[in-house]
Amino acid sequence: MDDTLAQVQAKCALQLEMYQKCVENNPENWDKACVQQKRALTKCSEENVGIVKYVKQHCEEQIKAYDSCLTAKTAEPEQCLQQLKDLALCTEATAIAYREQELKQQQQDQQKQ
C-alpha cells in the first residue's frame, strides 16, 4: 500500500495536493465540495499507476461500501472504520497479487530476450 501511495504521490502530486487542500478547507462538506478534485485525482491515478486500476476492479464491492458509508455518515466518518478495514484488507491482498503478476510478466519478458 505504501508503494502505491508513493507512486500516486510521484505521478499525481498536483491532483493529490489540490484534493488535500480542498478537504482541509471544507471540513464540513468536503464530500460535496471536493468532487472535482477527487475525480481529477482518481483519473490521474488510474491512468498513471497500474495497480490502482487493478485494485479498483478487484475491490469494487469494498470501495462502494466504504464510499456509501462516508456519504451516509459525513459528520461521523469514524463510524466507517469496519468498511475501511475491509477495503484495506482487499487492497493489500490485491496489491500482492498484482505484484506477483508483474514479476511473472517480467520473468517471461526476460526469457524471451
All heavy atoms as an XYZ file, in Angstrom:
903
protein
N       0.820     -1.194      0.000
C       0.000      0.000      0.000
C       0.864      1.257      0.000
O       0.573      2.201     -0.706
C      -0.937     -0.036      1.211
C      -1.874      1.116      1.287
S      -3.197      0.955      0.108
C      -4.396      1.994      0.839
N       1.932      1.249      0.804
C       2.819      2.410      0.852
C       3.442      2.682     -0.507
O       3.582      3.824     -0.922
C       3.917      2.211      1.897
C       3.381      2.251      3.319
O       2.301      2.833      3.525
O       4.038      1.700      4.214
N       3.792      1.600     -1.217
C       4.373      1.732     -2.550
C       3.374      2.368     -3.507
O       3.724      3.234     -4.307
C       4.811      0.355     -3.060
C       5.423      0.429     -4.442
O       6.290      1.299     -4.657
O       5.037     -0.377     -5.305
N       2.126      1.967     -3.413
C       1.088      2.525     -4.270
C       0.898      4.008     -3.984
O       0.818      4.827     -4.904
C      -0.245      1.774     -4.055
O      -0.027      0.395     -4.303
C      -1.324      2.300     -4.972
N       0.838      4.362     -2.721
C       0.700      5.776     -2.354
C       1.891      6.586     -2.844
O       1.722      7.718     -3.309
C       0.536      5.925     -0.843
C      -0.773      5.411     -0.264
C      -0.768      5.515      1.256
C      -1.961      6.148     -0.839
N       3.069      6.003     -2.755
C       4.273      6.692     -3.237
C       4.178      6.939     -4.741
O       4.558      8.011     -5.229
C       5.518      5.886     -2.891
N       3.665      5.951     -5.479
C       3.501      6.116     -6.925
C       2.472      7.194     -7.238
O       2.667      8.008     -8.141
C       3.087      4.794     -7.561
C       4.193      3.764     -7.607
C       3.731      2.503     -8.298
O       3.131      2.556     -9.373
N       4.003      1.362     -7.697
N       1.370      7.192     -6.506
C       0.341      8.219     -6.713
C       0.929      9.591     -6.387
O       0.737     10.556     -7.139
C      -0.921      7.940     -5.866
C      -1.881      9.125     -5.906
C      -1.618      6.670     -6.345
N       1.664      9.692     -5.294
C       2.283     10.966     -4.920
C       3.263     11.439     -5.987
O       3.321     12.628     -6.304
C       3.000     10.842     -3.578
C       2.053     10.769     -2.403
C       2.769     10.504     -1.085
O       3.820      9.877     -1.041
N       2.169     10.968     -0.002
N       4.016     10.517     -6.556
C       5.012     10.881     -7.554
C       4.371     11.274     -8.888
O       4.803     12.228     -9.530
C       5.987      9.729     -7.771
N       3.355     10.551     -9.300
C       2.782     10.746    -10.628
C       1.573     11.668    -10.665
O       1.192     12.142    -11.724
C       2.435      9.391    -11.244
C       3.687      8.538    -11.430
C       3.396      7.219    -12.039
C       4.705      6.440    -12.194
N       4.530      5.176    -12.852
N       0.964     11.914     -9.496
C      -0.242     12.754     -9.437
C      -0.130     13.773     -8.301
O      -1.111     14.049     -7.603
C      -1.474     11.872     -9.241
S      -1.701     10.619    -10.509
N       1.049     14.314     -8.125
C       1.307     15.207     -6.992
C       0.371     16.418     -6.983
O      -0.178     16.775     -5.938
C       2.763     15.668     -6.997
N       0.183     17.028     -8.129
C      -0.665     18.220     -8.192
C      -2.112     17.890     -7.829
O      -2.732     18.581     -7.016
C      -0.611     18.849     -9.585
C      -1.516     20.068     -9.804
C      -1.127     21.203     -8.860
C      -1.460     20.514    -11.246
N      -2.646     16.818     -8.402
C      -4.026     16.430     -8.139
C      -4.218     16.048     -6.664
O      -5.230     16.397     -6.052
C      -4.438     15.258     -9.035
C      -4.537     15.619    -10.494
C      -3.195     15.526    -11.229
O      -2.125     15.395    -10.646
N      -3.260     15.603    -12.546
N      -3.238     15.357     -6.113
C      -3.304     14.965     -4.710
C      -3.275     16.193     -3.808
O      -4.067     16.308     -2.865
C      -2.146     14.024     -4.365
C      -2.106     13.487     -2.945
C      -3.367     12.710     -2.592
C      -0.870     12.602     -2.765
N      -2.400     17.123     -4.115
C      -2.303     18.350     -3.313
C      -3.597     19.161     -3.382
O      -4.084     19.654     -2.359
C      -1.132     19.201     -3.799
C      -0.959     20.474     -2.998
C       0.186     21.349     -3.497
O       0.973     20.891     -4.341
O       0.267     22.496     -3.041
N      -4.166     19.280     -4.567
C      -5.411     20.043     -4.727
C      -6.555     19.393     -3.941
O      -7.347     20.085     -3.300
C      -5.782     20.164     -6.210
C      -4.758     20.915     -7.047
S      -4.474     22.606     -6.506
C      -5.991     23.354     -6.980
N      -6.624     18.073     -3.986
C      -7.674     17.357     -3.254
C      -7.474     17.527     -1.744
O      -8.428     17.819     -1.013
C      -7.684     15.879     -3.648
C      -8.761     15.080     -2.965
C     -10.107     15.402     -3.123
C      -8.442     13.996     -2.163
C     -11.103     14.657     -2.504
C      -9.436     13.249     -1.538
C     -10.756     13.582     -1.707
O     -11.743     12.855     -1.092
N      -6.256     17.366     -1.275
C      -5.981     17.517      0.154
C      -6.323     18.919      0.638
O      -6.931     19.087      1.699
C      -4.512     17.213      0.453
C      -4.174     15.748      0.365
C      -2.687     15.472      0.505
O      -1.845     16.270      0.127
N      -2.364     14.313      1.064
N      -5.961     19.934     -0.132
C      -6.263     21.318      0.257
C      -7.773     21.550      0.300
O      -8.275     22.211      1.201
C      -5.607     22.304     -0.705
C      -4.130     22.474     -0.464
C      -3.545     23.520     -1.382
C      -2.064     23.676     -1.112
N      -1.437     24.683     -1.977
N      -8.467     21.000     -0.664
C      -9.922     21.152     -0.700
C     -10.559     20.521      0.541
O     -11.420     21.120      1.180
C     -10.493     20.533     -1.967
S     -12.277     20.758     -2.126
N     -10.127     19.308      0.878
C     -10.668     18.617      2.057
C     -10.373     19.427      3.321
O     -11.250     19.613      4.171
C     -10.102     17.177      2.162
C     -10.474     16.544      3.496
C     -10.611     16.324      1.007
N      -9.147     19.922      3.439
C      -8.770     20.720      4.613
C      -9.596     21.998      4.712
O      -9.975     22.421      5.806
C      -7.285     21.087      4.550
C      -6.358     19.930      4.794
C      -4.896     20.265      4.517
O      -4.576     21.455      4.263
O      -4.074     19.336      4.542
N      -9.881     22.621      3.575
C     -10.623     23.886      3.556
C     -12.137     23.723      3.678
O     -12.850     24.701      3.858
C     -10.308     24.666      2.278
C      -8.884     25.159      2.246
O      -8.264     25.400      3.279
N      -8.334     25.295      1.048
N     -12.614     22.484      3.581
C     -14.051     22.220      3.632
C     -14.360     21.054      4.561
O     -14.928     20.045      4.136
C     -14.573     21.908      2.218
C     -14.389     23.053      1.259
O     -15.138     24.014      1.286
N     -13.375     22.966      0.417
N     -14.025     21.182      5.841
C     -14.191     20.044      6.751
C     -15.646     19.596      6.939
O     -15.888     18.425      7.204
C     -13.608     20.545      8.073
C     -13.634     22.026      7.975
C     -13.499     22.357      6.517
N     -16.592     20.504      6.778
C     -17.986     20.143      6.995
C     -18.641     19.511      5.769
O     -19.567     18.719      5.896
C     -18.823     21.360      7.428
C     -18.535     21.843      8.838
C     -17.338     22.780      8.889
O     -17.089     23.497      7.897
O     -16.639     22.784      9.921
N     -18.175     19.872      4.580
C     -18.843     19.374      3.362
C     -17.843     18.958      2.283
O     -18.112     19.083      1.097
C     -19.807     20.429      2.815
C     -19.081     21.650      2.290
O     -17.956     21.942      2.665
N     -19.734     22.377      1.416
N     -16.698     18.447      2.693
C     -15.651     18.069      1.745
C     -16.129     17.061      0.707
O     -15.702     17.084     -0.436
C     -14.424     17.520      2.478
C     -14.734     16.274      3.265
C     -15.118     16.200      4.567
C     -14.726     14.929      2.776
N     -15.342     14.893      4.926
C     -15.107     14.093      3.842
C     -14.433     14.350      1.550
C     -15.214     12.710      3.710
C     -14.525     12.972      1.424
C     -14.906     12.170      2.508
N     -17.056     16.181      1.119
C     -17.525     15.139      0.202
C     -18.258     15.724     -1.002
O     -18.236     15.151     -2.093
C     -18.409     14.128      0.936
C     -19.613     14.765      1.592
O     -19.470     15.848      2.196
O     -20.705     14.178      1.514
N     -18.893     16.880     -0.819
C     -19.598     17.542     -1.922
C     -18.730     18.620     -2.568
O     -18.723     18.768     -3.785
C     -20.898     18.150     -1.419
C     -21.925     17.113     -1.002
C     -23.193     17.758     -0.469
C     -24.192     16.730     -0.030
N     -23.840     16.035      1.191
N     -17.974     19.342     -1.772
C     -17.181     20.458     -2.266
C     -15.974     20.024     -3.098
O     -15.502     20.778     -3.941
C     -16.708     21.322     -1.091
N     -15.500     18.821     -2.871
C     -14.244     18.391     -3.499
C     -14.422     17.315     -4.569
O     -13.475     16.600     -4.897
C     -13.284     17.894     -2.424
S     -12.973     19.112     -1.129
N     -15.614     17.219     -5.112
C     -15.900     16.181     -6.108
C     -14.985     16.329     -7.327
O     -14.431     15.344     -7.827
C     -17.391     16.205     -6.528
C     -17.662     15.306     -7.714
C     -18.266     15.824     -5.351
N     -14.816     17.544     -7.801
C     -13.994     17.778     -8.990
C     -12.534     17.366     -8.737
O     -11.918     16.694     -9.571
C     -14.069     19.245     -9.398
C     -13.303     19.558    -10.664
C     -13.436     21.018    -11.071
O     -14.189     21.781    -10.478
N     -12.702     21.404    -12.092
N     -12.000     17.729     -7.581
C     -10.623     17.383     -7.250
C     -10.455     15.879     -7.069
O      -9.446     15.300     -7.475
C     -10.171     18.118     -5.982
C     -10.052     19.610     -6.140
C     -11.368     20.363     -5.953
O     -12.451     19.788     -5.921
N     -11.266     21.673     -5.829
N     -11.467     15.252     -6.490
C     -11.425     13.796     -6.300
C     -11.421     13.089     -7.655
O     -10.672     12.130     -7.863
C     -12.618     13.335     -5.460
C     -12.625     11.846     -5.190
C     -13.814     11.434     -4.343
C     -13.834      9.940     -4.096
N     -14.997      9.517     -3.314
N     -12.247     13.559     -8.565
C     -12.302     12.954     -9.902
C     -10.967     13.107    -10.626
O     -10.504     12.175    -11.289
C     -13.424     13.585    -10.731
C     -14.785     13.094    -10.346
C     -15.841     13.587    -11.317
N     -17.160     13.247    -10.818
C     -18.200     14.063    -10.820
N     -18.087     15.273    -11.316
N     -19.355     13.668    -10.337
N     -10.368     14.276    -10.509
C      -9.078     14.515    -11.172
C      -7.996     13.589    -10.603
O      -7.195     13.027    -11.350
C      -8.664     15.977    -11.009
N      -7.993     13.419     -9.299
C      -7.024     12.530     -8.663
C      -7.268     11.078     -9.071
O      -6.323     10.343     -9.392
C      -7.087     12.672     -7.134
C      -6.170     11.760     -6.330
C      -4.712     11.952     -6.718
C      -6.375     12.008     -4.837
N      -8.512     10.670     -9.093
C      -8.862      9.305     -9.494
C      -8.433      9.045    -10.932
O      -7.824      8.016    -11.235
C     -10.374      9.062     -9.334
O     -10.720      9.242     -7.959
C     -10.774      7.677     -9.780
N      -8.742      9.974    -11.819
C      -8.391      9.819    -13.231
C      -6.879      9.718    -13.402
O      -6.379      8.821    -14.095
C      -8.943     10.999    -14.030
C      -8.722     10.901    -15.527
C      -9.405     12.070    -16.236
C      -9.414     11.897    -17.725
N      -8.218     12.290    -18.402
N      -6.153     10.598    -12.766
C      -4.698     10.577    -12.856
C      -4.134      9.260    -12.322
O      -3.267      8.643    -12.945
C      -4.105     11.758    -12.087
S      -2.302     11.801    -12.132
N      -4.638      8.824    -11.193
C      -4.156      7.583    -10.579
C      -4.416      6.383    -11.465
O      -3.547      5.533    -11.646
C      -4.828      7.370     -9.218
O      -4.521      8.422     -8.343
N      -5.610      6.308    -12.016
C      -5.955      5.176    -12.870
C      -5.115      5.148    -14.141
O      -4.735      4.086    -14.620
C      -7.441      5.212    -13.228
C      -8.335      4.816    -12.083
C      -9.814      4.879    -12.427
O     -10.178      5.352    -13.534
O     -10.619      4.455    -11.591
N      -4.819      6.328    -14.676
C      -4.065      6.398    -15.922
C      -2.563      6.186    -15.730
O      -1.880      5.741    -16.654
C      -4.308      7.748    -16.607
C      -5.719      7.895    -17.148
C      -6.012      9.274    -17.708
O      -5.128     10.168    -17.623
O      -7.113      9.473    -18.228
N      -2.048      6.504    -14.555
C      -0.601      6.512    -14.359
C      -0.057      5.492    -13.366
O       1.149      5.287    -13.302
C      -0.155      7.916    -13.935
C      -0.417      8.927    -15.016
O       0.193      8.889    -16.065
N      -1.372      9.817    -14.783
N      -0.928      4.879    -12.587
C      -0.488      3.898    -11.587
C      -1.312      2.627    -11.819
O      -2.463      2.530    -11.392
C      -0.683      4.443    -10.150
C      -0.147      3.455     -9.131
C       0.000      5.800     -9.990
N      -0.705      1.654    -12.507
C      -1.412      0.450    -12.925
C      -2.113     -0.283    -11.801
O      -3.216     -0.797    -11.967
N      -1.495     -0.311    -10.650
C      -2.067     -1.056     -9.529
C      -3.398     -0.453     -9.071
O      -4.274     -1.165     -8.594
C      -1.061     -1.165     -8.366
C      -1.530     -2.226     -7.366
C      -0.818      0.163     -7.709
C      -0.489     -2.592     -6.332
N      -3.565      0.841     -9.244
C      -4.808      1.495     -8.809
C      -5.999      0.959     -9.598
O      -7.032      0.605     -9.021
C      -4.700      3.033     -8.932
C      -6.037      3.701     -8.675
C      -3.651      3.567     -7.968
N      -5.838      0.884    -10.905
C      -6.923      0.357    -11.735
C      -7.212     -1.100    -11.395
O      -8.365     -1.516    -11.295
C      -6.546      0.493    -13.207
C      -7.671      0.206    -14.158
C      -7.282      0.552    -15.570
C      -8.477      0.452    -16.488
N      -8.167      0.895    -17.841
N      -6.169     -1.872    -11.171
C      -6.302     -3.288    -10.818
C      -7.064     -3.446     -9.502
O      -7.976     -4.261     -9.395
C      -4.899     -3.894    -10.724
C      -4.853     -5.393    -10.612
C      -4.969     -6.192    -11.736
C      -4.658     -6.010     -9.381
C      -4.901     -7.580    -11.639
C      -4.592     -7.387     -9.273
C      -4.713     -8.167    -10.403
O      -4.647     -9.531    -10.300
N      -6.701     -2.639     -8.509
C      -7.375     -2.695     -7.204
C      -8.834     -2.262     -7.340
O      -9.721     -2.885     -6.761
C      -6.632     -1.833     -6.156
C      -7.477     -1.627     -4.903
C      -5.295     -2.473     -5.792
N      -9.088     -1.219     -8.114
C     -10.472     -0.763     -8.291
C     -11.341     -1.855     -8.889
O     -12.501     -1.999     -8.529
C     -10.522      0.493     -9.166
C     -10.168      1.750     -8.406
C     -10.479      2.970     -9.204
C     -11.951      3.253     -9.112
N     -12.369      4.537     -9.634
N     -10.770     -2.636     -9.790
C     -11.530     -3.717    -10.405
C     -11.785     -4.844     -9.410
O     -12.873     -5.407     -9.367
C     -10.779     -4.273    -11.616
C     -10.728     -3.319    -12.775
C      -9.803     -3.799    -13.884
O      -8.970     -4.673    -13.686
N      -9.936     -3.192    -15.045
N     -10.797     -5.186     -8.607
C     -10.894     -6.344     -7.726
C     -11.504     -6.036     -6.354
O     -11.916     -6.959     -5.652
C      -9.519     -6.999     -7.572
C      -9.073     -7.686     -8.820
N      -8.458     -7.012     -9.853
C      -9.188     -8.971     -9.210
C      -8.208     -7.864    -10.813
N      -8.639     -9.054    -10.468
N     -11.546     -4.781     -5.970
C     -12.100     -4.406     -4.658
C     -13.311     -3.480     -4.815
O     -13.610     -2.684     -3.924
C     -11.029     -3.727     -3.813
S      -9.597     -4.760     -3.457
N     -13.984     -3.620     -5.916
C     -15.113     -2.740     -6.209
C     -16.175     -2.760     -5.103
O     -16.688     -1.716     -4.694
C     -15.732     -3.135     -7.544
C     -16.852     -2.225     -7.980
C     -17.428     -2.600     -9.342
O     -17.030     -3.625     -9.925
O     -18.302     -1.859     -9.805
N     -16.490     -3.941     -4.608
C     -17.515     -4.072     -3.567
C     -17.114     -3.310     -2.296
O     -17.915     -2.571     -1.710
C     -17.716     -5.554     -3.249
C     -18.779     -5.825     -2.214
C     -18.904     -7.317     -1.917
O     -18.856     -8.126     -2.865
O     -19.065     -7.659     -0.732
N     -15.873     -3.470     -1.863
C     -15.398     -2.803     -0.644
C     -15.300     -1.290     -0.837
O     -15.597     -0.531      0.075
C     -14.027     -3.378     -0.227
C     -14.082     -4.800      0.247
C     -14.027     -5.828     -0.889
O     -14.097     -5.517     -2.068
N     -13.914     -7.093     -0.510
N     -14.914     -0.877     -2.029
C     -14.834      0.559     -2.321
C     -16.221      1.178     -2.241
O     -16.414      2.230     -1.619
C     -14.196      0.804     -3.702
C     -12.713      0.412     -3.681
C     -14.361      2.264     -4.125
C     -12.068      0.339     -5.056
N     -17.188      0.527     -2.848
C     -18.563      1.050     -2.831
C     -19.117      1.098     -1.413
O     -19.773      2.067     -1.032
C     -19.474      0.204     -3.726
C     -19.263      0.451     -5.194
C     -20.211     -0.378     -6.037
C     -20.009     -0.109     -7.506
N     -20.888     -0.920     -8.347
N     -18.836      0.066     -0.626
C     -19.329      0.035      0.758
C     -18.722      1.177      1.567
O     -19.425      1.848      2.330
C     -19.004     -1.307      1.409
N     -17.437      1.412      1.395
C     -16.772      2.489      2.137
C     -17.283      3.857      1.683
O     -17.605      4.711      2.505
C     -15.259      2.382      1.970
C     -14.487      3.421      2.736
C     -14.604      3.521      4.125
C     -13.646      4.305      2.093
C     -13.900      4.479      4.837
C     -12.934      5.258      2.799
C     -13.059      5.347      4.167
O     -12.370      6.294      4.876
N     -17.383      4.059      0.375
C     -17.900      5.328     -0.145
C     -19.331      5.586      0.330
O     -19.672      6.707      0.713
C     -17.851      5.356     -1.678
C     -16.460      5.608     -2.227
O     -15.571      6.021     -1.448
O     -16.264      5.376     -3.438
N     -20.150      4.545      0.312
C     -21.542      4.690      0.769
C     -21.599      5.077      2.236
O     -22.389      5.922      2.642
C     -22.321      3.394      0.551
O     -22.451      3.126     -0.807
N     -20.753      4.441      3.019
C     -20.710      4.748      4.451
C     -20.294      6.201      4.674
O     -20.911      6.916      5.462
C     -19.758      3.793      5.166
S     -19.727      4.036      6.958
N     -19.246      6.629      3.972
C     -18.788      8.015      4.127
C     -19.858      9.014      3.699
O     -20.026     10.052      4.335
C     -17.510      8.248      3.316
C     -16.240      7.628      3.854
C     -15.080      7.908      2.912
C     -15.910      8.127      5.248
N     -20.578      8.687      2.649
C     -21.640      9.571      2.183
C     -22.764      9.649      3.215
O     -23.291     10.729      3.491
C     -22.199      9.077      0.831
O     -21.133      9.072     -0.128
C     -23.311      9.973      0.328
N     -23.096      8.510      3.809
C     -24.183      8.470      4.788
C     -23.781      9.069      6.131
O     -24.630      9.582      6.866
C     -24.638      7.025      4.990
N     -22.509      9.016      6.448
C     -22.048      9.460      7.774
C     -20.951     10.516      7.654
O     -19.906     10.423      8.288
C     -21.548      8.252      8.564
C     -22.657      7.221      8.749
C     -22.196      5.978      9.428
C     -23.388      5.036      9.485
N     -23.201      3.878     10.254
N     -21.235     11.525      6.865
C     -20.267     12.584      6.595
C     -19.734     13.216      7.874
O     -18.545     13.484      7.998
C     -20.906     13.684      5.721
O     -21.479     13.067      4.576
C     -19.887     14.697      5.289
N     -20.603     13.442      8.827
C     -20.199     14.101     10.070
C     -19.506     13.142     11.037
O     -18.876     13.581     11.990
C     -21.418     14.720     10.750
N     -19.630     11.842     10.782
C     -19.030     10.844     11.673
C     -18.284      9.774     10.878
O     -18.622      8.598     10.917
C     -20.118     10.166     12.508
C     -20.943     11.125     13.340
C     -22.133     10.442     13.982
O     -22.901      9.763     13.259
O     -22.287     10.583     15.197
N     -17.244     10.147     10.137
C     -16.542      9.174      9.306
C     -15.883      8.051     10.112
O     -15.643      6.973      9.579
C     -15.494     10.011      8.567
C     -15.341     11.246      9.379
C     -16.659     11.479     10.041
N     -15.663      8.287     11.394
C     -15.075      7.236     12.236
C     -15.993      6.020     12.343
O     -15.568      4.930     12.694
C     -14.717      7.776     13.629
C     -15.888      8.196     14.482
C     -16.423      9.600     14.200
O     -15.865     10.301     13.331
O     -17.400      9.999     14.845
N     -17.266      6.202     12.011
C     -18.221      5.088     12.040
C     -18.023      4.139     10.849
O     -18.672      3.103     10.770
C     -19.652      5.629     12.038
C     -19.931      6.506     13.224
C     -21.155      6.077     13.986
O     -21.947      5.293     13.510
N     -21.281      6.579     15.186
N     -17.121      4.500      9.957
C     -16.872      3.685      8.763
C     -15.573      2.888      8.879
O     -15.030      2.435      7.874
C     -16.813      4.590      7.530
S     -18.339      5.523      7.257
N     -15.093      2.700     10.087
C     -13.820      2.001     10.270
C     -13.857      0.560      9.783
O     -12.886      0.079      9.197
C     -13.373      2.059     11.729
C     -12.865      3.412     12.212
C     -12.503      3.360     13.686
C     -11.670      3.859     11.385
N     -14.952     -0.150      9.992
C     -15.015     -1.542      9.525
C     -14.940     -1.612      8.006
O     -14.227     -2.449      7.450
C     -16.281     -2.237     10.030
C     -16.314     -3.723      9.692
C     -15.099     -4.479     10.246
O     -14.799     -4.405     11.428
N     -14.398     -5.198      9.383
N     -15.639     -0.715      7.329
C     -15.593     -0.698      5.868
C     -14.182     -0.338      5.391
O     -13.696     -0.891      4.406
C     -16.615      0.304      5.305
C     -18.047     -0.121      5.483
C     -18.651      0.242      6.840
O     -17.955      0.624      7.778
N     -19.958      0.114      6.952
N     -13.541      0.568      6.121
C     -12.167      0.936      5.778
C     -11.222     -0.240      5.982
O     -10.350     -0.505      5.149
C     -11.715      2.141      6.616
C     -10.287      2.625      6.368
C     -10.084      3.019      4.913
C      -9.970      3.788      7.299
N     -11.400     -0.984      7.062
C     -10.572     -2.169      7.315
C     -10.784     -3.216      6.223
O      -9.816     -3.808      5.725
C     -10.898     -2.769      8.682
C     -10.386     -1.953      9.839
C     -10.791     -2.573     11.168
C     -10.404     -1.677     12.325
N     -10.862     -2.216     13.614
N     -12.039     -3.440      5.838
C     -12.342     -4.398      4.774
C     -11.677     -3.977      3.464
O     -11.102     -4.802      2.749
C     -13.847     -4.529      4.563
C     -14.564     -5.151      5.751
O     -13.893     -5.768      6.614
O     -15.804     -5.008      5.821
N     -11.741     -2.700      3.175
C     -11.114     -2.177      1.962
C      -9.595     -2.322      2.030
O      -8.960     -2.716      1.049
C     -11.508     -0.713      1.754
C     -10.875      0.006      0.567
C     -11.129     -0.736     -0.739
C     -11.386      1.435      0.495
N      -9.026     -2.041      3.175
C      -7.567     -2.166      3.334
C      -7.109     -3.611      3.138
O      -6.093     -3.863      2.478
C      -7.142     -1.649      4.702
N      -7.858     -4.553      3.690
C      -7.510     -5.968      3.525
C      -7.580     -6.385      2.051
O      -6.695     -7.069      1.542
C      -8.428     -6.850      4.366
C      -8.196     -6.817      5.873
C      -9.299     -7.580      6.605
C      -6.833     -7.398      6.219
N      -8.631     -5.980      1.377
C      -8.780     -6.298     -0.035
C      -7.658     -5.655     -0.848
O      -7.047     -6.294     -1.706
C     -10.139     -5.824     -0.548
S     -10.410     -6.226     -2.289
N      -7.383     -4.414     -0.567
C      -6.339     -3.688     -1.282
C      -4.984     -4.360     -1.105
O      -4.234     -4.535     -2.063
C      -6.280     -2.229     -0.791
O      -7.547     -1.620     -1.022
C      -5.213     -1.439     -1.494
N      -4.677     -4.744      0.105
C      -3.390     -5.378      0.399
C      -3.264     -6.710     -0.341
O      -2.246     -6.988     -0.976
C      -3.260     -5.576      1.903
C      -1.875     -5.484      2.470
C      -1.008     -4.349      1.964
O      -1.392     -3.171      2.009
O       0.113     -4.644      1.523
N      -4.303     -7.532     -0.278
C      -4.278     -8.826     -0.962
C      -4.186     -8.646     -2.481
O      -3.439     -9.361     -3.155
C      -5.523     -9.633     -0.603
N      -4.906     -7.688     -3.002
C      -4.898     -7.425     -4.436
C      -3.550     -6.874     -4.879
O      -3.050     -7.227     -5.949
C      -6.038     -6.459     -4.809
O      -7.273     -7.023     -4.367
C      -6.108     -6.217     -6.296
N      -2.952     -6.028     -4.071
C      -1.632     -5.475     -4.395
C      -0.585     -6.580     -4.476
O       0.273     -6.576     -5.364
C      -1.231     -4.433     -3.362
N      -0.664     -7.531     -3.575
C       0.271     -8.667     -3.597
C       0.082     -9.460     -4.893
O       1.052     -9.799     -5.573
C       0.076     -9.556     -2.351
C       0.560     -8.816     -1.108
C       0.807    -10.890     -2.508
C       0.162     -9.460      0.206
N      -1.163     -9.739     -5.245
C      -1.452    -10.479     -6.472
C      -0.956     -9.708     -7.700
O      -0.389    -10.298     -8.627
C      -2.952    -10.743     -6.584
N      -1.135     -8.400     -7.696
C      -0.691     -7.557     -8.821
C       0.826     -7.619     -8.957
O       1.349     -7.785    -10.057
C      -1.164     -6.117     -8.607
C      -0.726     -5.173     -9.694
C      -1.461     -5.064    -10.871
C       0.411     -4.380     -9.547
C      -1.071     -4.198    -11.874
C       0.807     -3.511    -10.550
C       0.064     -3.415    -11.712
O       0.462     -2.551    -12.713
N       1.519     -7.498     -7.841
C       2.988     -7.532     -7.879
C       3.497     -8.899     -8.346
O       4.477     -8.981     -9.092
C       3.557     -7.164     -6.518
C       3.394     -5.688     -6.222
C       4.100     -5.263     -4.943
N       3.745     -3.899     -4.616
C       2.811     -3.546     -3.742
N       2.149     -4.463     -3.070
N       2.543     -2.277     -3.509
N       2.853     -9.959     -7.913
C       3.236    -11.301     -8.357
C       3.015    -11.443     -9.861
O       3.847    -11.998    -10.564
C       2.447    -12.362     -7.596
C       2.876    -12.517     -6.152
C       2.009    -13.479     -5.352
O       1.007    -14.000     -5.893
O       2.340    -13.699     -4.173
N       1.912    -10.912    -10.329
C       1.601    -10.957    -11.755
C       2.651    -10.164    -12.551
O       3.118    -10.617    -13.593
C       0.203    -10.390    -11.985
C      -0.267    -10.422    -13.413
C      -1.650     -9.819    -13.569
O      -2.108     -9.027    -12.755
N      -2.329    -10.184    -14.636
N       3.020     -8.998    -12.061
C       4.039     -8.182    -12.722
C       5.390     -8.894    -12.750
O       6.100     -8.859    -13.754
C       4.182     -6.834    -12.015
C       3.223     -5.794    -12.493
C       3.678     -4.398    -12.095
O       4.347     -4.232    -11.061
O       3.366     -3.468    -12.849
N       5.751     -9.515    -11.647
C       7.016    -10.236    -11.550
C       7.060    -11.379    -12.564
O       8.059    -11.564    -13.267
C       7.228    -10.760    -10.131
C       8.545    -11.462     -9.850
C       9.729    -10.520    -10.092
C       8.574    -11.971     -8.417
N       5.972    -12.136    -12.665
C       5.901    -13.225    -13.638
C       6.042    -12.690    -15.058
O       6.726    -13.278    -15.893
C       4.580    -13.984    -13.500
C       4.522    -14.892    -12.302
C       3.181    -15.606    -12.223
C       3.065    -16.405    -10.942
N       1.743    -17.024    -10.793
N       5.397    -11.557    -15.322
C       5.473    -10.951    -16.649
C       6.905    -10.516    -16.963
O       7.401    -10.722    -18.064
C       4.514     -9.760    -16.757
C       4.455     -9.150    -18.139
C       3.928    -10.104    -19.187
O       2.928    -10.766    -18.976
N       4.599    -10.197    -20.323
N       7.577     -9.936    -15.990
C       8.961     -9.518    -16.177
C       9.866    -10.722    -16.452
O      10.738    -10.656    -17.314
C       9.464     -8.753    -14.954
C       8.862     -7.380    -14.809
C       9.230     -6.727    -13.486
O       9.896     -7.318    -12.640
N       8.791     -5.485    -13.296
N       9.636    -11.788    -15.728
C      10.433    -13.011    -15.927
C      10.202    -13.577    -17.317
O      11.135    -14.012    -17.984
C      10.103    -14.036    -14.842
C      10.601    -13.647    -13.479
C      10.080    -14.547    -12.359
O       9.148    -15.323    -12.543
N      10.693    -14.431    -11.189
N       8.959    -13.573    -17.765
C       8.653    -14.070    -19.109
C       9.293    -13.190    -20.174
O       9.816    -13.684    -21.162
C       7.139    -14.133    -19.322
C       6.459    -15.232    -18.543
C       4.928    -15.182    -18.647
O       4.366    -14.259    -19.207
N       4.275    -16.185    -18.081
N       9.251    -11.883    -19.957
C       9.871    -10.953    -20.903
C      11.381    -11.187    -20.972
O      11.970    -11.115    -22.059
C       9.563     -9.501    -20.513
C       8.101     -9.135    -20.712
O       7.361     -9.900    -21.378
O       7.690     -8.083    -20.175
N      12.009    -11.430    -19.843
C      13.451    -11.682    -19.812
C      13.803    -12.975    -20.517
O      14.836    -13.071    -21.168
C      13.960    -11.699    -18.364
C      13.977    -10.337    -17.721
C      14.356    -10.380    -16.252
O      14.456    -11.448    -15.648
N      14.554     -9.207    -15.659
N      12.962    -13.993    -20.385
C      13.210    -15.265    -21.038
C      13.113    -15.150    -22.553
O      13.790    -15.878    -23.275
C      12.238    -16.329    -20.526
C      12.512    -16.758    -19.095
C      11.462    -17.721    -18.562
O      10.445    -17.952    -19.187
N      11.730    -18.254    -17.376
N      12.284    -14.244    -23.019
C      12.117    -14.045    -24.462
C      13.341    -13.371    -25.074
O      13.575    -13.492    -26.271
C      10.876    -13.220    -24.750
C       9.583    -13.959    -24.469
C       8.388    -13.047    -24.729
C       7.098    -13.759    -24.357
N       5.931    -12.871    -24.516
N      14.102    -12.663    -24.264
C      15.249    -11.910    -24.784
C      16.436    -12.753    -24.915
O      17.001    -13.556    -24.857
C      15.581    -10.727    -23.889
C      14.468     -9.735    -23.880
C      14.709     -8.599    -22.875
O      15.635     -8.648    -22.081
N      13.874     -7.596    -22.917
